[in-house]
Amino acid sequence: MKDNSYVKAGISFGSALAMVISYVNWHSVLWAVIHGLLGWIYVVYFVLRYGLH
């Protein structure tokens, strides 16, 4: 279970980082949220496609 917490922390950090970078580049909260959600969608796709092995 300890490995699972690292995955969750990594996903959260990656999404937050995507939102910050998006906001800095576009100066729009909406685009920042969209990019954060797209980051989560990519992670879900990756997990479904390749698993967490």
C-alpha positions as CSV (number, residue, x, y, z in Angstrom):
1,M,0.0,0.0,0.0
2,K,2.9,2.3,0.5
3,D,3.6,2.3,-3.2
4,N,0.1,3.4,-3.9
5,S,0.5,6.6,-1.8
6,Y,3.6,7.5,-3.9
7,V,1.5,7.1,-7.1
8,K,-1.3,9.3,-5.7
9,A,1.2,11.9,-4.6
10,G,2.9,11.9,-8.0
11,I,-0.4,12.2,-9.8
12,S,-1.5,15.1,-7.6
13,F,1.8,16.9,-8.0
14,G,1.8,16.4,-11.8
15,S,-1.7,17.8,-12.1
16,A,-0.9,20.8,-9.9
17,L,2.2,21.5,-11.8
18,A,0.3,21.4,-15.1
19,M,-2.2,23.8,-13.7
20,V,0.5,26.3,-12.5
21,I,2.4,26.2,-15.8
22,S,-0.8,26.6,-17.7
23,Y,-1.9,29.6,-15.6
24,V,1.6,31.3,-15.9
25,N,1.5,30.9,-19.7
26,W,-2.1,31.7,-20.4
27,H,-3.1,33.8,-17.4
28,S,-6.5,32.0,-17.3
29,V,-7.9,29.9,-14.4
30,L,-10.2,28.1,-16.9
31,W,-7.3,26.9,-19.0
32,A,-5.4,25.9,-15.9
33,V,-8.3,23.7,-14.7
34,I,-8.7,22.2,-18.2
35,H,-5.0,21.3,-18.3
36,G,-5.2,19.8,-14.8
37,L,-8.1,17.7,-15.9
38,L,-6.4,16.6,-19.0
39,G,-3.5,15.5,-16.9
40,W,-5.8,13.3,-14.9
41,I,-7.4,11.9,-18.0
42,Y,-4.0,10.9,-19.3
43,V,-3.1,9.2,-16.0
44,V,-6.3,7.2,-16.1
45,Y,-5.7,6.2,-19.7
46,F,-2.1,5.2,-18.8
47,V,-3.2,3.1,-15.8
48,L,-6.0,1.4,-17.9
49,R,-3.6,0.7,-20.8
50,Y,-0.5,-0.4,-19.0
51,G,-1.5,-1.0,-15.4
52,L,0.6,-0.1,-12.3
53,H,3.0,-3.0,-12.5
